[in-house]
Amino acid sequence: MLDIRYVTGDATSPQAKGPKIIAHICNNRGGWGKGFVLAISKRWPEPEAAYRRWHRDRAGNDFELGAVQLVQVARDIWVANMIGQHGIKTSRSSGPPIRYDAVRQCLHHLAAHATRLGATIHMPRIGTGLAGGRWERIEPLITSELTDHGIPVTIYDVSPA
């Protein structure tokens, strides 16, 4: 059993040797343009393009809550687009768009990818920004699906400006 490692830094620049997966939460409506995805898109165009294709062609693929799309962006870095958010928060929304069961399912799929690749996992505090989730509910999911299975996880907090 491993502990989650917390660092201050940029999750798009993972601090580890060997294969690395950068994980983040996406919505199930095909929207990409706010939050952590902006940092991903600034660094690599492939995850956004792949997500948009995945959504566009969703009638013939697994695009749904709980699904994970792995996109290779460098020799030893992949980005995991994880669908754990139902829609987006609007002024008419009732409750946050995060779906904890979908996040658990995403993390379960992510564990399989990490095991296959021998990769470490790197992420911001997923699901707590625009998705409206609470870290005290997400952290135990990361523990049970990843670190309890020996998969190293690093959480990146942005340094204060």
BELWOPE-V666558 format. One record per helix or strand. SS is the DSSP state (@ for helix, = for strand). FROM is the first residue (numbers start at 1). TO is the last residue. Records with the same first field share a line. If there is no record, write none. Layout:
SS: FROM-TO ; FROM-TO
This chain:
=: 5-8 ; 20-27 ; 68-74 ; 77-85 ; 98-98 ; 120-123 ; 153-157
@: 36-43 ; 46-56 ; 58-60 ; 100-117 ; 135-145 ; 147-149
